[in-house]
Amino acid sequence: MSACDTTLIQILLSRLERVSADSYWAHRASGMRGALLHLLEQVENEHAADNARLHELMEGGFDILERAAEEKRRLLSP
């Protein structure tokens, strides 16, 4: 895993943490954070990372963020 991937994961983790607890997507965001943190911990402990799994988790995290944002827009729009 590259330093770029690690930075992107940190940003993704930060954004997933900010999903409102009132959101339908909060529970999924929490689970995704846990999976990403576990993978990041493995990498930091110098274990080989499964790149396919990494990209799958990252795509899932971005999907959750998009859906949470859509939900928020629907709730805030008049």
All heavy atoms as a GROMACS GRO file, in nm:
protein
  616
    1MET      N    1   0.086  -0.118   0.000
    1MET     CA    2   0.000   0.000   0.000
    1MET      C    3   0.090   0.123   0.000
    1MET      O    4   0.186   0.131   0.074
    1MET     CB    5  -0.089  -0.001   0.124
    1MET     CG    6  -0.177   0.119   0.133
    1MET     SD    7  -0.286   0.135   0.276
    1MET     CE    8  -0.316  -0.026   0.331
    2SER      N    9   0.054   0.219  -0.082
    2SER     CA   10   0.135   0.340  -0.094
    2SER      C   11   0.097   0.442   0.014
    2SER      O   12  -0.007   0.430   0.079
    2SER     CB   13   0.115   0.402  -0.232
    2SER     OG   14  -0.015   0.456  -0.243
    3ALA      N   15   0.182   0.541   0.028
    3ALA     CA   16   0.155   0.650   0.123
    3ALA      C   17   0.029   0.725   0.082
    3ALA      O   18  -0.047   0.772   0.167
    3ALA     CB   19   0.274   0.744   0.130
    4CYS      N   20   0.004   0.733  -0.049
    4CYS     CA   21  -0.116   0.799  -0.100
    4CYS      C   22  -0.241   0.724  -0.054
    4CYS      O   23  -0.339   0.786  -0.012
    4CYS     CB   24  -0.109   0.805  -0.252
    4CYS     SG   25  -0.251   0.888  -0.328
    5ASP      N   26  -0.236   0.590  -0.061
    5ASP     CA   27  -0.349   0.509  -0.014
    5ASP      C   28  -0.373   0.531   0.134
    5ASP      O   29  -0.487   0.544   0.178
    5ASP     CB   30  -0.325   0.360  -0.040
    5ASP     CG   31  -0.340   0.321  -0.186
    5ASP    OD1   32  -0.408   0.395  -0.260
    5ASP    OD2   33  -0.285   0.217  -0.224
    6THR      N   34  -0.266   0.534   0.212
    6THR     CA   35  -0.278   0.554   0.356
    6THR      C   36  -0.342   0.689   0.387
    6THR      O   37  -0.431   0.698   0.472
    6THR     CB   38  -0.140   0.543   0.424
    6THR    OG1   39  -0.082   0.417   0.391
    6THR    CG2   40  -0.151   0.555   0.574
    7THR      N   41  -0.299   0.792   0.317
    7THR     CA   42  -0.356   0.926   0.337
    7THR      C   43  -0.504   0.927   0.299
    7THR      O   44  -0.586   0.982   0.372
    7THR     CB   45  -0.279   1.030   0.253
    7THR    OG1   46  -0.142   1.028   0.293
    7THR    CG2   47  -0.336   1.169   0.274
    8LEU      N   48  -0.537   0.865   0.188
    8LEU     CA   49  -0.676   0.861   0.143
    8LEU      C   50  -0.763   0.784   0.243
    8LEU      O   51  -0.875   0.825   0.272
    8LEU     CB   52  -0.685   0.800   0.004
    8LEU     CG   53  -0.822   0.802  -0.062
    8LEU    CD1   54  -0.877   0.944  -0.069
    8LEU    CD2   55  -0.814   0.742  -0.201
    9ILE      N   56  -0.710   0.676   0.298
    9ILE     CA   57  -0.784   0.600   0.399
    9ILE      C   58  -0.809   0.686   0.522
    9ILE      O   59  -0.919   0.685   0.578
    9ILE     CB   60  -0.710   0.470   0.437
    9ILE    CG1   61  -0.711   0.373   0.321
    9ILE    CG2   62  -0.772   0.406   0.560
    9ILE    CD1   63  -0.621   0.252   0.341
   10GLN      N   64  -0.709   0.762   0.565
   10GLN     CA   65  -0.725   0.850   0.682
   10GLN      C   66  -0.834   0.954   0.656
   10GLN      O   67  -0.916   0.982   0.744
   10GLN     CB   68  -0.592   0.920   0.715
   10GLN     CG   69  -0.485   0.828   0.765
   10GLN     CD   70  -0.514   0.774   0.904
   10GLN    OE1   71  -0.608   0.815   0.971
   10GLN    NE2   72  -0.434   0.680   0.948
   11ILE      N   73  -0.836   1.010   0.538
   11ILE     CA   74  -0.939   1.108   0.503
   11ILE      C   75  -1.076   1.042   0.502
   11ILE      O   76  -1.174   1.095   0.556
   11ILE     CB   77  -0.909   1.174   0.367
   11ILE    CG1   78  -0.783   1.261   0.378
   11ILE    CG2   79  -1.027   1.257   0.318
   11ILE    CD1   80  -0.727   1.307   0.244
   12LEU      N   81  -1.085   0.924   0.441
   12LEU     CA   82  -1.210   0.850   0.436
   12LEU      C   83  -1.259   0.816   0.576
   12LEU      O   84  -1.378   0.832   0.606
   12LEU     CB   85  -1.191   0.724   0.352
   12LEU     CG   86  -1.312   0.637   0.325
   12LEU    CD1   87  -1.426   0.716   0.263
   12LEU    CD2   88  -1.273   0.520   0.235
   13LEU      N   89  -1.169   0.773   0.664
   13LEU     CA   90  -1.206   0.743   0.802
   13LEU      C   91  -1.263   0.866   0.871
   13LEU      O   92  -1.364   0.857   0.942
   13LEU     CB   93  -1.085   0.691   0.880
   13LEU     CG   94  -1.038   0.551   0.845
   13LEU    CD1   95  -0.900   0.524   0.908
   13LEU    CD2   96  -1.139   0.448   0.892
   14SER      N   97  -1.200   0.978   0.849
   14SER     CA   98  -1.246   1.103   0.910
   14SER      C   99  -1.386   1.139   0.863
   14SER      O  100  -1.472   1.178   0.943
   14SER     CB  101  -1.148   1.215   0.875
   14SER     OG  102  -1.196   1.339   0.917
   15ARG      N  103  -1.410   1.124   0.734
   15ARG     CA  104  -1.542   1.158   0.679
   15ARG      C  105  -1.650   1.060   0.726
   15ARG      O  106  -1.762   1.099   0.757
   15ARG     CB  107  -1.539   1.160   0.526
   15ARG     CG  108  -1.446   1.262   0.465
   15ARG     CD  109  -1.476   1.404   0.511
   15ARG     NE  110  -1.402   1.503   0.437
   15ARG     CZ  111  -1.282   1.549   0.472
   15ARG    NH1  112  -1.221   1.500   0.577
   15ARG    NH2  113  -1.223   1.642   0.399
   16LEU      N  114  -1.615   0.931   0.732
   16LEU     CA  115  -1.713   0.831   0.778
   16LEU      C  116  -1.751   0.856   0.924
   16LEU      O  117  -1.864   0.832   0.964
   16LEU     CB  118  -1.657   0.690   0.761
   16LEU     CG  119  -1.649   0.639   0.618
   16LEU    CD1  120  -1.565   0.511   0.612
   16LEU    CD2  121  -1.789   0.615   0.560
   17GLU      N  122  -1.655   0.906   1.002
   17GLU     CA  123  -1.681   0.935   1.143
   17GLU      C  124  -1.782   1.049   1.158
   17GLU      O  125  -1.853   1.056   1.258
   17GLU     CB  126  -1.549   0.970   1.212
   17GLU     CG  127  -1.561   0.987   1.361
   17GLU     CD  128  -1.426   1.009   1.426
   17GLU    OE1  129  -1.329   1.048   1.357
   17GLU    OE2  130  -1.418   0.987   1.547
   18ARG      N  131  -1.790   1.135   1.059
   18ARG     CA  132  -1.878   1.252   1.066
   18ARG      C  133  -2.021   1.226   1.019
   18ARG      O  134  -2.104   1.317   1.025
   18ARG     CB  135  -1.818   1.365   0.984
   18ARG     CG  136  -1.688   1.414   1.040
   18ARG     CD  137  -1.634   1.524   0.956
   18ARG     NE  138  -1.498   1.556   0.996
   18ARG     CZ  139  -1.421   1.642   0.937
   18ARG    NH1  140  -1.467   1.709   0.832
   18ARG    NH2  141  -1.299   1.665   0.979
   19VAL      N  142  -2.050   1.104   0.972
   19VAL     CA  143  -2.188   1.074   0.932
   19VAL      C  144  -2.275   1.086   1.055
   19VAL      O  145  -2.246   1.027   1.160
   19VAL     CB  146  -2.198   0.933   0.869
   19VAL    CG1  147  -2.343   0.897   0.844
   19VAL    CG2  148  -2.118   0.928   0.739
   20SER      N  149  -2.380   1.164   1.045
   20SER     CA  150  -2.468   1.191   1.159
   20SER      C  151  -2.524   1.062   1.218
   20SER      O  152  -2.565   0.971   1.146
   20SER     CB  153  -2.584   1.279   1.113
   20SER     OG  154  -2.679   1.291   1.215
   21ALA      N  155  -2.529   1.057   1.350
   21ALA     CA  156  -2.584   0.940   1.420
   21ALA      C  157  -2.732   0.923   1.386
   21ALA      O  158  -2.786   0.812   1.398
   21ALA     CB  159  -2.565   0.955   1.569
   22ASP      N  160  -2.798   1.029   1.344
   22ASP     CA  161  -2.939   1.022   1.306
   22ASP      C  162  -2.960   0.964   1.167
   22ASP      O  163  -3.072   0.933   1.129
   22ASP     CB  164  -3.002   1.162   1.309
   22ASP     CG  165  -3.004   1.221   1.448
   22ASP    OD1  166  -3.004   1.142   1.546
   22ASP    OD2  167  -3.007   1.344   1.460
   23SER      N  168  -2.852   0.950   1.092
   23SER     CA  169  -2.860   0.902   0.954
   23SER      C  170  -2.883   0.752   0.950
   23SER      O  171  -2.831   0.675   1.032
   23SER     CB  172  -2.730   0.935   0.881
   23SER     OG  173  -2.727   0.873   0.754
   24TYR      N  174  -2.959   0.710   0.849
   24TYR     CA  175  -2.978   0.568   0.822
   24TYR      C  176  -2.843   0.502   0.800
   24TYR      O  177  -2.823   0.385   0.833
   24TYR     CB  178  -3.067   0.552   0.698
   24TYR     CG  179  -3.071   0.412   0.643
   24TYR    CD1  180  -3.158   0.318   0.697
   24TYR    CD2  181  -2.988   0.373   0.539
   24TYR    CE1  182  -3.161   0.188   0.648
   24TYR    CE2  183  -2.992   0.244   0.489
   24TYR     CZ  184  -3.078   0.152   0.544
   24TYR     OH  185  -3.080   0.024   0.496
   25TRP      N  186  -2.747   0.574   0.746
   25TRP     CA  187  -2.618   0.520   0.706
   25TRP      C  188  -2.515   0.517   0.819
   25TRP      O  189  -2.404   0.467   0.801
   25TRP     CB  190  -2.564   0.600   0.588
   25TRP     CG  191  -2.653   0.584   0.471
   25TRP    CD1  192  -2.749   0.671   0.428
   25TRP    CD2  193  -2.661   0.471   0.385
   25TRP    NE1  194  -2.815   0.619   0.320
   25TRP    CE2  195  -2.762   0.495   0.292
   25TRP    CE3  196  -2.591   0.351   0.378
   25TRP    CZ2  197  -2.795   0.404   0.192
   25TRP    CZ3  198  -2.624   0.261   0.279
   25TRP    CH2  199  -2.725   0.288   0.188
   26ALA      N  200  -2.548   0.565   0.936
   26ALA     CA  201  -2.453   0.574   1.046
   26ALA      C  202  -2.397   0.438   1.086
   26ALA      O  203  -2.276   0.422   1.107
   26ALA     CB  204  -2.517   0.642   1.166
   27HIS      N  205  -2.483   0.337   1.096
   27HIS     CA  206  -2.438   0.205   1.137
   27HIS      C  207  -2.343   0.145   1.034
   27HIS      O  208  -2.240   0.086   1.069
   27HIS     CB  209  -2.559   0.113   1.159
   27HIS     CG  210  -2.524  -0.022   1.210
   27HIS    ND1  211  -2.483  -0.043   1.339
   27HIS    CD2  212  -2.522  -0.142   1.149
   27HIS    CE1  213  -2.457  -0.171   1.355
   27HIS    NE2  214  -2.480  -0.234   1.241
   28ARG      N  215  -2.376   0.161   0.909
   28ARG     CA  216  -2.288   0.109   0.802
   28ARG      C  217  -2.155   0.185   0.799
   28ARG      O  218  -2.050   0.126   0.775
   28ARG     CB  219  -2.356   0.118   0.667
   28ARG     CG  220  -2.468   0.018   0.657
   28ARG     CD  221  -2.513   0.003   0.518
   28ARG     NE  222  -2.614  -0.102   0.511
   28ARG     CZ  223  -2.651  -0.159   0.401
   28ARG    NH1  224  -2.599  -0.121   0.288
   28ARG    NH2  225  -2.742  -0.252   0.402
   29ALA      N  226  -2.161   0.315   0.822
   29ALA     CA  227  -2.038   0.394   0.825
   29ALA      C  228  -1.948   0.347   0.938
   29ALA      O  229  -1.826   0.335   0.921
   29ALA     CB  230  -2.071   0.543   0.841
   30SER      N  231  -2.007   0.315   1.051
   30SER     CA  232  -1.931   0.266   1.166
   30SER      C  233  -1.864   0.132   1.133
   30SER      O  234  -1.746   0.111   1.164
   30SER     CB  235  -2.023   0.251   1.286
   30SER     OG  236  -1.954   0.195   1.395
   31GLY      N  237  -1.938   0.042   1.072
   31GLY     CA  238  -1.881  -0.086   1.034
   31GLY      C  239  -1.769  -0.073   0.932
   31GLY      O  240  -1.666  -0.142   0.940
   32MET      N  241  -1.788   0.017   0.837
   32MET     CA  242  -1.686   0.039   0.735
   32MET      C  243  -1.561   0.098   0.798
   32MET      O  244  -1.449   0.061   0.764
   32MET     CB  245  -1.740   0.132   0.626
   32MET     CG  246  -1.646   0.152   0.510
   32MET     SD  247  -1.605   0.001   0.422
   32MET     CE  248  -1.763  -0.038   0.348
   33ARG      N  249  -1.578   0.190   0.892
   33ARG     CA  250  -1.463   0.248   0.964
   33ARG      C  251  -1.385   0.138   1.034
   33ARG      O  252  -1.262   0.134   1.031
   33ARG     CB  253  -1.508   0.352   1.067
   33ARG     CG  254  -1.546   0.485   1.007
   33ARG     CD  255  -1.568   0.590   1.115
   33ARG     NE  256  -1.438   0.629   1.168
   33ARG     CZ  257  -1.395   0.606   1.292
   33ARG    NH1  258  -1.470   0.546   1.380
   33ARG    NH2  259  -1.276   0.645   1.331
   34GLY      N  260  -1.457   0.047   1.099
   34GLY     CA  261  -1.391  -0.063   1.170
   34GLY      C  262  -1.310  -0.150   1.077
   34GLY      O  263  -1.195  -0.187   1.108
   35ALA      N  264  -1.366  -0.182   0.962
   35ALA     CA  265  -1.295  -0.266   0.865
   35ALA      C  266  -1.172  -0.195   0.810
   35ALA      O  267  -1.064  -0.254   0.796
   35ALA     CB  268  -1.389  -0.306   0.752
   36LEU      N  269  -1.187  -0.066   0.780
   36LEU     CA  270  -1.074   0.012   0.729
   36LEU      C  271  -0.965   0.028   0.836
   36LEU      O  272  -0.846   0.019   0.806
   36LEU     CB  273  -1.119   0.148   0.679
   36LEU     CG  274  -1.188   0.149   0.543
   36LEU    CD1  275  -1.261   0.281   0.520
   36LEU    CD2  276  -1.089   0.122   0.432
   37LEU      N  277  -1.006   0.053   0.960
   37LEU     CA  278  -0.908   0.065   1.069
   37LEU      C  279  -0.831  -0.065   1.088
   37LEU      O  280  -0.710  -0.064   1.111
   37LEU     CB  281  -0.978   0.106   1.199
   37LEU     CG  282  -1.019   0.252   1.209
   37LEU    CD1  283  -1.111   0.273   1.329
   37LEU    CD2  284  -0.896   0.340   1.220
   38HIS      N  285  -0.902  -0.177   1.078
   38HIS     CA  286  -0.837  -0.307   1.093
   38HIS      C  287  -0.733  -0.327   0.983
   38HIS      O  288  -0.621  -0.371   1.010
   38HIS     CB  289  -0.943  -0.418   1.090
   38HIS     CG  290  -0.887  -0.554   1.103
   38HIS    ND1  291  -0.836  -0.602   1.223
   38HIS    CD2  292  -0.871  -0.654   1.013
   38HIS    CE1  293  -0.792  -0.725   1.205
   38HIS    NE2  294  -0.813  -0.758   1.078
   39LEU      N  295  -0.769  -0.296   0.861
   39LEU     CA  296  -0.676  -0.310   0.749
   39LEU      C  297  -0.557  -0.216   0.765
   39LEU      O  298  -0.442  -0.256   0.744
   39LEU     CB  299  -0.748  -0.282   0.617
   39LEU     CG  300  -0.665  -0.304   0.491
   39LEU    CD1  301  -0.635  -0.453   0.474
   39LEU    CD2  302  -0.739  -0.254   0.370
   40LEU      N  303  -0.582  -0.094   0.806
   40LEU     CA  304  -0.475   0.004   0.826
   40LEU      C  305  -0.381  -0.043   0.937
   40LEU      O  306  -0.258  -0.030   0.926
   40LEU     CB  307  -0.535   0.141   0.859
   40LEU     CG  308  -0.442   0.260   0.856
   40LEU    CD1  309  -0.375   0.275   0.720
   40LEU    CD2  310  -0.517   0.386   0.893
   41GLU      N  311  -0.436  -0.099   1.042
   41GLU     CA  312  -0.354  -0.152   1.152
   41GLU      C  313  -0.263  -0.265   1.103
   41GLU      O  314  -0.146  -0.272   1.141
   41GLU     CB  315  -0.446  -0.203   1.263
   41GLU     CG  316  -0.372  -0.254   1.385
   41GLU     CD  317  -0.469  -0.300   1.492
   41GLU    OE1  318  -0.552  -0.218   1.536
   41GLU    OE2  319  -0.462  -0.419   1.529
   42GLN      N  320  -0.315  -0.352   1.018
   42GLN     CA  321  -0.234  -0.460   0.962
   42GLN      C  322  -0.117  -0.404   0.883
   42GLN      O  323  -0.003  -0.451   0.895
   42GLN     CB  324  -0.318  -0.550   0.871
   42GLN     CG  325  -0.412  -0.640   0.945
   42GLN     CD  326  -0.492  -0.726   0.848
   42GLN    OE1  327  -0.510  -0.690   0.732
   42GLN    NE2  328  -0.540  -0.838   0.897
   43VAL      N  329  -0.144  -0.303   0.804
   43VAL     CA  330  -0.039  -0.242   0.722
   43VAL      C  331   0.065  -0.176   0.810
   43VAL      O  332   0.185  -0.188   0.786
   43VAL     CB  333  -0.100  -0.142   0.621
   43VAL    CG1  334   0.007  -0.060   0.553
   43VAL    CG2  335  -0.186  -0.215   0.521
   44GLU      N  336   0.020  -0.104   0.912
   44GLU     CA  337   0.114  -0.036   1.001
   44GLU      C  338   0.200  -0.135   1.079
   44GLU      O  339   0.311  -0.102   1.119
   44GLU     CB  340   0.038   0.057   1.096
   44GLU     CG  341  -0.017   0.179   1.025
   44GLU     CD  342  -0.106   0.264   1.113
   44GLU    OE1  343  -0.142   0.220   1.224
   44GLU    OE2  344  -0.141   0.375   1.068
   45ASN      N  345   0.150  -0.256   1.100
   45ASN     CA  346   0.228  -0.361   1.166
   45ASN      C  347   0.307  -0.444   1.066
   45ASN      O  348   0.348  -0.555   1.095
   45ASN     CB  349   0.136  -0.451   1.249
   45ASN     CG  350   0.081  -0.380   1.370
   45ASN    OD1  351   0.146  -0.294   1.427
   45ASN    ND2  352  -0.040  -0.415   1.408
   46GLU      N  353   0.324  -0.387   0.946
   46GLU     CA  354   0.405  -0.443   0.839
   46GLU      C  355   0.356  -0.577   0.788
   46GLU      O  356   0.435  -0.661   0.745
   46GLU     CB  357   0.551  -0.450   0.884
   46GLU     CG  358   0.608  -0.313   0.915
   46GLU     CD  359   0.753  -0.319   0.957
   46GLU    OE1  360   0.820  -0.421   0.932
   46GLU    OE2  361   0.799  -0.220   1.015
   47HIS      N  362   0.227  -0.598   0.790
   47HIS     CA  363   0.169  -0.716   0.727
   47HIS      C  364   0.127  -0.677   0.586
   47HIS      O  365   0.090  -0.563   0.560
   47HIS     CB  366   0.047  -0.767   0.804
   47HIS     CG  367   0.077  -0.814   0.943
   47HIS    ND1  368   0.202  -0.812   0.998
   47HIS    CD2  369  -0.003  -0.866   1.037
   47HIS    CE1  370   0.198  -0.860   1.120
   47HIS    NE2  371   0.074  -0.893   1.148
   48ALA      N  372   0.132  -0.771   0.498
   48ALA     CA  373   0.093  -0.744   0.359
   48ALA      C  374  -0.057  -0.713   0.352
   48ALA      O  375  -0.137  -0.776   0.420
   48ALA     CB  376   0.125  -0.864   0.271
   49ALA      N  377  -0.090  -0.614   0.275
   49ALA     CA  378  -0.230  -0.575   0.258
   49ALA      C  379  -0.286  -0.638   0.131
   49ALA      O  380  -0.217  -0.646   0.030
   49ALA     CB  381  -0.242  -0.424   0.251
   50ASP      N  382  -0.409  -0.681   0.138
   50ASP     CA  383  -0.480  -0.733   0.022
   50ASP      C  384  -0.534  -0.612  -0.055
   50ASP      O  385  -0.631  -0.550  -0.014
   50ASP     CB  386  -0.592  -0.825   0.068
   50ASP     CG  387  -0.673  -0.882  -0.046
   50ASP    OD1  388  -0.649  -0.845  -0.162
   50ASP    OD2  389  -0.762  -0.964  -0.018
   51ASN      N  390  -0.467  -0.578  -0.166
   51ASN     CA  391  -0.504  -0.458  -0.241
   51ASN      C  392  -0.646  -0.463  -0.293
   51ASN      O  393  -0.715  -0.361  -0.297
   51ASN     CB  394  -0.406  -0.433  -0.355
   51ASN     CG  395  -0.276  -0.375  -0.306
   51ASN    OD1  396  -0.271  -0.310  -0.202
   51ASN    ND2  397  -0.170  -0.400  -0.379
   52ALA      N  398  -0.691  -0.581  -0.334
   52ALA     CA  399  -0.829  -0.593  -0.382
   52ALA      C  400  -0.926  -0.561  -0.270
   52ALA      O  401  -1.025  -0.489  -0.290
   52ALA     CB  402  -0.854  -0.732  -0.438
   53ARG      N  403  -0.900  -0.613  -0.151
   53ARG     CA  404  -0.987  -0.587  -0.036
   53ARG      C  405  -0.982  -0.439   0.002
   53ARG      O  406  -1.084  -0.378   0.034
   53ARG     CB  407  -0.943  -0.674   0.082
   53ARG     CG  408  -1.022  -0.653   0.208
   53ARG     CD  409  -1.161  -0.710   0.197
   53ARG     NE  410  -1.230  -0.696   0.324
   53ARG     CZ  411  -1.358  -0.670   0.336
   53ARG    NH1  412  -1.433  -0.663   0.228
   53ARG    NH2  413  -1.414  -0.656   0.452
   54LEU      N  414  -0.864  -0.381  -0.003
   54LEU     CA  415  -0.847  -0.239   0.027
   54LEU      C  416  -0.934  -0.154  -0.064
   54LEU      O  417  -1.010  -0.069  -0.018
   54LEU     CB  418  -0.701  -0.198   0.013
   54LEU     CG  419  -0.673  -0.048   0.014
   54LEU    CD1  420  -0.707   0.012   0.148
   54LEU    CD2  421  -0.529  -0.021  -0.023
   55HIS      N  422  -0.926  -0.178  -0.193
   55HIS     CA  423  -1.003  -0.098  -0.288
   55HIS      C  424  -1.152  -0.125  -0.275
   55HIS      O  425  -1.233  -0.033  -0.291
   55HIS     CB  426  -0.951  -0.120  -0.431
   55HIS     CG  427  -0.815  -0.061  -0.450
   55HIS    ND1  428  -0.793   0.075  -0.457
   55HIS    CD2  429  -0.693  -0.119  -0.458
   55HIS    CE1  430  -0.664   0.098  -0.471
   55HIS    NE2  431  -0.601  -0.018  -0.471
   56GLU      N  432  -1.189  -0.246  -0.243
   56GLU     CA  433  -1.330  -0.279  -0.219
   56GLU      C  434  -1.384  -0.201  -0.099
   56GLU      O  435  -1.493  -0.143  -0.106
   56GLU     CB  436  -1.342  -0.429  -0.193
   56GLU     CG  437  -1.481  -0.479  -0.163
   56GLU     CD  438  -1.479  -0.628  -0.132
   56GLU    OE1  439  -1.425  -0.705  -0.212
   56GLU    OE2  440  -1.533  -0.665  -0.026
   57LEU      N  441  -1.306  -0.197   0.008
   57LEU     CA  442  -1.349  -0.122   0.127
   57LEU      C  443  -1.355   0.028   0.099
   57LEU      O  444  -1.448   0.096   0.143
   57LEU     CB  445  -1.255  -0.149   0.244
   57LEU     CG  446  -1.263  -0.288   0.306
   57LEU    CD1  447  -1.153  -0.306   0.410
   57LEU    CD2  448  -1.400  -0.310   0.369
   58MET      N  449  -1.257   0.078   0.027
   58MET     CA  450  -1.256   0.221  -0.004
   58MET      C  451  -1.376   0.259  -0.090
   58MET      O  452  -1.443   0.360  -0.064
   58MET     CB  453  -1.125   0.261  -0.069
   58MET     CG  454  -1.008   0.255   0.029
   58MET     SD  455  -0.848   0.282  -0.046
   58MET     CE  456  -0.861   0.450  -0.100
   59GLU      N  457  -1.406   0.178  -0.190
   59GLU     CA  458  -1.524   0.205  -0.274
   59GLU      C  459  -1.651   0.201  -0.191
   59GLU      O  460  -1.740   0.285  -0.207
   59GLU     CB  461  -1.532   0.103  -0.387
   59GLU     CG  462  -1.434   0.127  -0.499
   59GLU     CD  463  -1.448   0.025  -0.611
   59GLU    OE1  464  -1.555  -0.038  -0.623
   59GLU    OE2  465  -1.351   0.009  -0.686
   60GLY      N  466  -1.660   0.104  -0.101
   60GLY     CA  467  -1.776   0.094  -0.014
   60GLY      C  468  -1.789   0.216   0.077
   60GLY      O  469  -1.898   0.267   0.100
   61GLY      N  470  -1.677   0.263   0.128
   61GLY     CA  471  -1.677   0.382   0.214
   61GLY      C  472  -1.724   0.506   0.139
   61GLY      O  473  -1.807   0.583   0.190
   62PHE      N  474  -1.674   0.524   0.017
   62PHE     CA  475  -1.718   0.638  -0.062
   62PHE      C  476  -1.866   0.627  -0.100
   62PHE      O  477  -1.937   0.728  -0.103
   62PHE     CB  478  -1.631   0.656  -0.187
   62PHE     CG  479  -1.496   0.714  -0.157
   62PHE    CD1  480  -1.380   0.642  -0.181
   62PHE    CD2  481  -1.484   0.842  -0.103
   62PHE    CE1  482  -1.256   0.696  -0.152
   62PHE    CE2  483  -1.360   0.897  -0.073
   62PHE     CZ  484  -1.245   0.823  -0.098
   63ASP      N  485  -1.911   0.507  -0.125
   63ASP     CA  486  -2.052   0.485  -0.155
   63ASP      C  487  -2.139   0.525  -0.036
   63ASP      O  488  -2.241   0.593  -0.053
   63ASP     CB  489  -2.076   0.339  -0.194
   63ASP     CG  490  -2.219   0.314  -0.236
   63ASP    OD1  491  -2.267   0.384  -0.328
   63ASP    OD2  492  -2.284   0.224  -0.178
   64ILE      N  493  -2.100   0.486   0.082
   64ILE     CA  494  -2.176   0.523   0.202
   64ILE      C  495  -2.179   0.674   0.218
   64ILE      O  496  -2.285   0.732   0.249
   64ILE     CB  497  -2.115   0.456   0.328
   64ILE    CG1  498  -2.143   0.306   0.324
   64ILE    CG2  499  -2.169   0.519   0.457
   64ILE    CD1  500  -2.068   0.226   0.429
   65LEU      N  501  -2.066   0.739   0.196
   65LEU     CA  502  -2.063   0.886   0.207
   65LEU      C  503  -2.155   0.952   0.106
   65LEU      O  504  -2.226   1.048   0.140
   65LEU     CB  505  -1.920   0.938   0.189
   65LEU     CG  506  -1.821   0.906   0.300
   65LEU    CD1  507  -1.682   0.957   0.263
   65LEU    CD2  508  -1.868   0.965   0.433
   66GLU      N  509  -2.155   0.902  -0.016
   66GLU     CA  510  -2.243   0.958  -0.118
   66GLU      C  511  -2.390   0.941  -0.079
   66GLU      O  512  -2.470   1.035  -0.092
   66GLU     CB  513  -2.219   0.890  -0.253
   66GLU     CG  514  -2.090   0.930  -0.319
   66GLU     CD  515  -2.065   0.855  -0.448
   66GLU    OE1  516  -2.162   0.809  -0.511
   66GLU    OE2  517  -1.948   0.841  -0.486
   67ARG      N  518  -2.424   0.823  -0.032
   67ARG     CA  519  -2.564   0.798   0.006
   67ARG      C  520  -2.606   0.879   0.128
   67ARG      O  521  -2.719   0.928   0.134
   67ARG     CB  522  -2.585   0.649   0.028
   67ARG     CG  523  -2.576   0.570  -0.101
   67ARG     CD  524  -2.578   0.421  -0.075
   67ARG     NE  525  -2.557   0.346  -0.195
   67ARG     CZ  526  -2.653   0.289  -0.266
   67ARG    NH1  527  -2.779   0.300  -0.229
   67ARG    NH2  528  -2.625   0.221  -0.374
   68ALA      N  529  -2.517   0.895   0.223
   68ALA     CA  530  -2.547   0.977   0.341
   68ALA      C  531  -2.567   1.123   0.300
   68ALA      O  532  -2.656   1.192   0.352
   68ALA     CB  533  -2.436   0.964   0.445
   69ALA      N  534  -2.485   1.170   0.205
   69ALA     CA  535  -2.499   1.307   0.157
   69ALA      C  536  -2.631   1.326   0.083
   69ALA      O  537  -2.699   1.428   0.101
   69ALA     CB  538  -2.382   1.344   0.067
   70GLU      N  539  -2.668   1.228   0.001
   70GLU     CA  540  -2.797   1.235  -0.070
   70GLU      C  541  -2.912   1.238   0.030
   70GLU      O  542  -3.007   1.316   0.014
   70GLU     CB  543  -2.813   1.114  -0.162
   70GLU     CG  544  -2.725   1.118  -0.284
   70GLU     CD  545  -2.728   0.986  -0.362
   70GLU    OE1  546  -2.813   0.898  -0.331
   70GLU    OE2  547  -2.645   0.972  -0.452
   71GLU      N  548  -2.904   1.156   0.133
   71GLU     CA  549  -3.008   1.154   0.236
   71GLU      C  550  -3.020   1.290   0.304
   71GLU      O  551  -3.129   1.343   0.324
   71GLU     CB  552  -2.974   1.046   0.340
   71GLU     CG  553  -3.072   1.041   0.456
   71GLU     CD  554  -3.024   0.947   0.565
   71GLU    OE1  555  -2.913   0.969   0.620
   71GLU    OE2  556  -3.097   0.852   0.595
   72LYS      N  557  -2.905   1.349   0.336
   72LYS     CA  558  -2.904   1.480   0.402
   72LYS      C  559  -2.962   1.588   0.312
   72LYS      O  560  -3.041   1.671   0.357
   72LYS     CB  561  -2.761   1.515   0.442
   72LYS     CG  562  -2.752   1.640   0.527
   72LYS     CD  563  -2.612   1.658   0.578
   72LYS     CE  564  -2.606   1.777   0.672
   72LYS     NZ  565  -2.475   1.792   0.732
   73ARG      N  566  -2.927   1.584   0.182
   73ARG     CA  567  -2.983   1.682   0.088
   73ARG      C  568  -3.135   1.669   0.079
   73ARG      O  569  -3.207   1.770   0.075
   73ARG     CB  570  -2.921   1.665  -0.050
   73ARG     CG  571  -2.791   1.737  -0.070
   73ARG     CD  572  -2.751   1.741  -0.215
   73ARG     NE  573  -2.729   1.609  -0.272
   73ARG     CZ  574  -2.614   1.544  -0.271
   73ARG    NH1  575  -2.510   1.600  -0.216
   73ARG    NH2  576  -2.602   1.426  -0.327
   74ARG      N  577  -3.183   1.544   0.074
   74ARG     CA  578  -3.330   1.523   0.066
   74ARG      C  579  -3.398   1.578   0.192
   74ARG      O  580  -3.506   1.638   0.182
   74ARG     CB  581  -3.360   1.374   0.055
   74ARG     CG  582  -3.359   1.321  -0.084
   74ARG     CD  583  -3.425   1.184  -0.095
   74ARG     NE  584  -3.392   1.092   0.014
   74ARG     CZ  585  -3.289   1.008   0.017
   74ARG    NH1  586  -3.204   1.007  -0.082
   74ARG    NH2  587  -3.270   0.928   0.118
   75LEU      N  588  -3.338   1.558   0.306
   75LEU     CA  589  -3.400   1.605   0.430
   75LEU      C  590  -3.396   1.757   0.443
   75LEU      O  591  -3.483   1.816   0.506
   75LEU     CB  592  -3.331   1.540   0.551
   75LEU     CG  593  -3.350   1.390   0.565
   75LEU    CD1  594  -3.263   1.336   0.679
   75LEU    CD2  595  -3.496   1.355   0.588
   76LEU      N  596  -3.295   1.819   0.386
   76LEU     CA  597  -3.280   1.965   0.398
   76LEU      C  598  -3.348   2.042   0.287
   76LEU      O  599  -3.368   2.164   0.301
   76LEU     CB  600  -3.131   2.002   0.402
   76LEU     CG  601  -3.054   1.952   0.524
   76LEU    CD1  602  -2.907   1.990   0.510
   76LEU    CD2  603  -3.112   2.009   0.652
   77SER      N  604  -3.381   1.976   0.177
   77SER     CA  605  -3.443   2.048   0.067
   77SER      C  606  -3.591   2.077   0.097
   77SER      O  607  -3.659   1.992   0.155
   77SER     CB  608  -3.429   1.971  -0.064
   77SER     OG  609  -3.504   1.853  -0.059
   78PRO      N  610  -3.636   2.196   0.056
   78PRO     CA  611  -3.776   2.233   0.086
   78PRO      C  612  -3.878   2.157   0.005
   78PRO      O  613  -3.865   2.096  -0.088
   78PRO     CB  614  -3.781   2.382   0.048
   78PRO     CG  615  -3.656   2.414  -0.022
   78PRO     CD  616  -3.562   2.299  -0.007
   0.00000   0.00000   0.00000
